[in-house]
Amino acid sequence: MIEREVKIRIRGDSGSVVEWFKSKGFVPSDSCYEEDHYFTHPCRDLRLTDEALRLRLRRCDSGVGYYLTYKGPRLIEGVVKSRLEIEAKLTSEQGKVIAEILKRIGFDDKFVVRKKRVIMRGSGLNISIDDVEGLGLFIEIEGEIPGWLIKMVEENSWFDGYVEKTYLELLIERSKVS
């Protein structure tokens, strides 16, 4: 499946962003803690090929699960980022077993991204309002993103610019500066 998303840095608090999206007809659907383990390949540098292999632990109000995801190279079209995404939902036990198998065959999960996420839905879109540990607040809008929504988002006082990089890239960049 092709993932299409816009990532936006926000300033202020996430509550005002949630209220703004509610006023536009979006409905909160879940609240989660996510821990993303990014694996390095033993034979090739996935950063050079702009790919990612991620095992996500997701603890939500709606339940707990693991997701194994492959992400292909990005294509940037204006503010929208598109990439191939192949994902499998796993039980907790399967997630732990997959992590162990990957480690035993040489994959390393030395990169971890932790975030709290509020998920909203509406107009055929998924909105994620993320509080990323070590980075701050962001919005991810996923789906066929209409121009009117982008324009309205840009006019908000909490809008602090578009972000092309992944959370992992931002964290690695930040750790090199610190």
ABEGO torsion letter per residue (X at the ends): XBBBBBBBBBBEBAAAAAAAAAAAGBBBABBBBBBBBBBBBAABBAAAAGBBBBBBBBBBAAEBBBBBBBBBBBBBBEABBBBBBBBBBBBAAAAAAAAAAAAAAGBBBABBBBBBBBBBBEGGBBBBBBBBBGAEBBBBBBEBBBAAAAAAAAABAABAEBBABBAAAAAAAAAAAX
